[in-house]
Amino acid sequence: MERVIQKLDQGWFIVSHEQKLWLPEGELPHGAAQEFQLDGAIGMHIGEWENEPVWLVRQNRRTDMGSVRQIIDQDVGLFQLAGRGVQLAEFYRSHKFCGYCGHEMHVSKTEWAMLCSHCRERYYPQISPCIIVAIRRDDHILLAQHTRHRGGIYTVLAGFVEVGETLEQAVAREVMEESSIRVKNLRYVTSQPWPFPQSLMTAFMAEYHSGEIKIDPKELIDAGWYRYDQLPLLPPPGTVARRLIEDTVALCRADYE
């Protein structure tokens, strides 16, 4: 799957190292490889966007390296491909040696995997499932400010699924741990690949059942019930969190306007 990039190779270039992305002038490189001094680099074709190839180049450009969050407002398909590239680059970097026998591994030529030629073990990129849930109480929605978020953004609750746990059980546990709230009428909405660092967000909507808000200070700075037309600063468009909030607002408008 890997080959030498030629100077006339066209497309989008995901240049990544240590979970960072090369963003010259704040944008993904797009055009001919020679325009970005990428000819001669080892690249991997990881997808197509607008009928052009998307290339992954595992390389540190030292300057203009940023987070894939910086392009979260791009078209969803391109953002997901960039996330795929960053995740694959980190997978290859962190699997240079076999975890069973310690020998050096090599990139598979037929699939996204790392192979050990000594013990013949095969490794694939691992994805961590997460849940994210919007909770409605009449014409209000539960929103929280997380300790990991900056800029005063309020969003819905989320968390990782634990070993031996269903998605539904994860929702109930995370909501209880973070806010002391119990929910009911859980409904699946959608999912979103989330490369921070290698998650799959599984989105739900739920209704309030019982309990008073009592936040976990290790996870949340603040949480409260917000009327659908009096919301605080929200996550950016394109995120599954924003979609859940907007969907909940639409339901409230239908019932209360």
C-alpha positions in Angstrom: 0.0 0.0 0.0 3.0 2.3 0.5 4.9 3.8 -2.5 7.2 6.7 -3.4 5.2 9.9 -4.1 6.0 11.3 -7.5 6.3 15.0 -8.2 3.2 15.1 -10.4 1.0 13.1 -8.0 -2.1 15.1 -7.3 -4.6 15.2 -4.4 -4.9 15.9 -0.8 -1.9 15.2 1.5 -2.3 14.2 5.1 1.2 14.8 6.5 1.1 13.5 10.1 3.5 12.8 13.0 2.7 12.1 16.7 -1.0 12.8 16.2 -0.3 16.2 14.6 -1.2 17.3 11.2 0.7 19.5 8.8 -1.4 22.6 8.0 0.5 25.1 6.0 -1.4 28.4 6.1 -3.9 26.6 8.2 -5.1 24.3 5.5 -4.6 20.8 4.3 -2.1 20.6 1.4 -4.0 20.2 -1.9 -2.4 20.1 -5.3 0.7 18.5 -6.8 3.2 16.8 -4.6 6.1 19.0 -5.9 4.3 22.1 -4.7 4.8 21.0 -1.1 8.2 19.3 -1.5 6.6 15.9 -1.0 8.0 14.2 -4.1 10.2 11.3 -3.0 8.4 10.8 0.3 6.8 7.5 1.1 3.0 7.8 0.9 -0.1 5.7 1.2 -3.4 6.1 -0.6 -6.1 6.1 2.1 -9.2 7.3 0.2 -10.8 9.7 -2.3 -12.2 13.2 -1.9 -13.9 15.0 -4.7 -12.6 12.5 -7.2 -9.0 13.1 -6.1 -6.7 10.8 -4.1 -6.0 11.4 -0.4 -2.4 10.5 0.6 -1.0 9.8 4.0 2.6 10.8 4.5 4.2 9.9 7.8 6.5 12.8 8.2 7.3 15.6 10.7 7.4 19.0 9.0 8.4 20.7 12.4 6.6 23.9 11.5 2.8 24.4 10.9 2.0 21.2 12.7 -1.4 21.4 14.4 -4.4 19.4 15.6 -7.0 17.8 13.3 -9.5 19.9 15.4 -8.3 22.9 13.3 -10.2 21.5 10.3 -13.3 20.3 12.1 -15.3 22.9 10.1 -14.3 21.3 6.8 -16.7 19.0 4.9 -17.4 16.0 7.1 -15.9 13.6 4.5 -12.6 15.4 4.3 -12.4 15.8 8.1 -13.0 12.1 8.5 -10.3 11.2 6.0 -7.9 13.6 7.8 -8.8 11.8 11.0 -8.2 8.5 9.4 -4.7 9.6 8.3 -3.7 10.9 11.7 -5.0 7.7 13.4 -3.2 5.4 10.9 0.1 7.4 11.2 0.0 7.0 15.0 -0.9 3.3 14.7 2.1 2.6 12.5 4.4 4.7 14.8 3.3 2.9 17.9 3.5 -0.6 16.4 7.1 -0.7 15.2 7.8 -3.8 17.4 5.7 -6.8 18.1 4.1 -6.9 21.5 4.4 -10.7 21.7 8.0 -11.4 20.6 9.6 -7.9 20.4 10.7 -8.2 16.8 10.4 -5.4 14.3 7.2 -5.3 12.3 6.4 -4.1 8.8 3.3 -2.5 7.1 0.9 -4.9 5.4 0.7 -4.5 1.6 -2.9 -5.5 1.4 -4.7 -4.0 4.4 -4.3 -1.5 7.3 -2.3 -3.7 9.5 1.2 -4.3 10.9 2.8 -7.7 10.5 5.5 -9.6 12.5 7.6 -11.7 10.2 9.0 -13.6 13.2 5.9 -14.9 15.1 3.5 -13.9 12.3 1.2 -11.9 14.7 -1.0 -9.4 12.9 -2.1 -6.1 14.5 -5.0 -3.8 13.4 -5.8 -0.3 14.5 -7.9 -0.3 17.6 -11.0 1.9 18.0 -12.3 2.9 21.4 -16.1 3.1 21.4 -17.6 6.1 23.2 -21.2 7.2 24.0 -22.5 10.7 23.8 -26.1 11.6 24.9 -28.4 14.6 24.9 -30.8 14.5 27.8 -34.1 16.4 27.6 -36.3 17.5 30.5 -39.5 19.1 29.2 -38.2 22.2 27.3 -34.7 22.1 28.8 -31.6 20.2 27.8 -28.8 19.1 30.2 -25.5 20.8 29.2 -22.1 20.7 30.9 -18.8 22.4 30.7 -16.1 19.7 30.7 -12.7 20.1 32.3 -11.0 19.2 29.0 -12.8 21.8 27.0 -11.6 25.4 26.7 -13.4 28.6 25.8 -16.5 28.2 28.0 -18.1 25.7 25.6 -21.1 23.7 27.0 -22.0 20.4 25.5 -23.7 17.1 26.2 -22.4 14.3 28.3 -20.0 11.7 26.9 -17.6 8.9 28.0 -15.8 5.7 27.0 -17.5 2.3 27.0 -15.9 0.0 29.6 -15.0 -3.7 29.1 -18.1 -6.0 29.3 -20.5 -3.1 29.0 -23.3 -2.5 26.4 -23.7 0.9 24.9 -26.9 1.4 26.8 -25.2 0.5 30.1 -22.4 2.9 29.3 -24.9 5.8 28.8 -26.6 5.1 32.2 -23.3 4.8 34.0 -21.6 7.8 32.5 -24.6 10.1 33.1 -24.9 8.9 36.7 -21.2 9.3 37.4 -20.9 12.7 35.9 -24.2 14.3 36.9 -26.1 11.9 39.3 -29.0 11.9 36.9 -31.0 8.9 35.8 -32.4 8.7 32.3 -35.1 6.8 30.4 -36.3 6.3 26.8 -32.8 6.0 25.3 -32.8 6.2 21.5 -29.9 5.8 19.1 -29.3 8.7 16.7 -26.0 8.4 14.8 -22.3 7.8 15.0 -19.2 9.7 14.1 -15.5 8.7 13.8 -13.7 10.8 16.3 -9.9 10.9 16.0 -9.0 12.1 19.5 -7.1 9.9 19.4 -9.0 6.9 18.0 -12.6 6.9 19.1 -16.0 6.1 17.6 -18.7 8.3 19.0 -22.1 6.6 19.3 -24.8 9.2 19.8 -28.1 8.9 21.7 -31.0 11.0 22.9 -32.7 10.3 26.2 -35.3 11.8 28.6 -34.8 12.8 32.2 -36.0 10.2 34.7 -35.0 11.3 38.2 -32.3 12.8 40.3 -30.7 16.2 41.0 -27.6 17.5 39.3 -24.4 16.8 41.3 -21.4 17.0 39.1 -18.2 15.0 39.3 -15.5 17.7 39.6 -12.9 15.5 38.0 -14.9 15.5 34.8 -17.1 18.6 34.8 -16.7 22.3 35.8 -20.4 23.0 35.7 -23.7 21.5 34.5 -27.3 22.7 34.3 -30.7 22.6 32.6 -30.9 25.1 29.8 -34.1 26.1 28.0 -33.9 25.4 24.3 -34.0 29.1 23.3 -31.5 30.2 26.0 -28.5 28.2 25.3 -24.8 28.9 26.3 -21.8 28.7 23.9 -22.1 25.4 22.0 -19.7 23.0 20.2 -18.9 23.9 16.6 -21.1 22.7 13.7 -20.1 19.4 12.2 -19.7 17.7 15.6 -22.1 15.0 16.7 -22.6 16.9 20.0 -23.9 19.9 18.0 -26.2 17.7 16.1 -27.7 16.2 19.2 -28.3 19.6 20.7 -29.9 20.9 17.5 -32.1 17.8 17.2 -33.2 18.3 20.8 -33.9 22.0 20.2 -36.0 21.0 17.2 -38.1 18.7 19.3 -38.6 21.3 22.0 -39.7 23.9 19.4 -42.2 21.4 18.0 -43.7 20.9 21.4 -43.5 24.4 22.9 -44.0 26.8 20.1 
